[in-house]
Amino acid sequence: MIAGRVSRWVQWLISAAVLLICGAAAAAVVMFTQPYSALRSWLIIAVILLAAAGLVYTGFFWRSCRFRLTDEYIEFQSGILYQITRRIRRSSIMAVTQIYLPFPVPGISSLLISAMGGSMLLPMLKSEDVKRISQALLPEQRNEEVTKQQDD
């Protein structure tokens, strides 16, 4: 059985996005409201509270996203308030595709598992986990690729 979580980079990327959005909102509040007004004070307090809530959320989000690969199925769980579980039987898996981010993040990639009747995305995993999962899910395909490379 292989089990793990999404990469810690997820927490850092979401935290950075939250801080950038809240910083832009705070700048907009300062630029478009009157100095020393009650509206400006309330909006700045709201932005600070939303930033704090967003940063707390990222910690829980990172802890809530996990995967598990057993002999029968692969399962991905996510969600903070509502736990969502996706499960695919290993016998129905047709393809496993590794997806890279458009910007370079060292040691991070996603995995798209296509099966009969649907697909599952395992987002932002460590490269070691992606390699272990893909080798465990498609061992026959790996052996065929190795033999083709040796023949060439």
Secondary structure, DSSP 4 states (H G I P E B T S, - for coil): -EEEE--HHHHHHHHHHHHHHHHHHHHHHHHHS-TT-HHHHHHHHHHHHHHHHHHHHHHHHHHH-EEEE-SSEEEEEE-SSS-EEEEEEGGGEEEEEEE--SS--TTEEEEEEEETTEEEEEEEEEHHHHHHHHHHH-HHHHHHHHHHHHH-
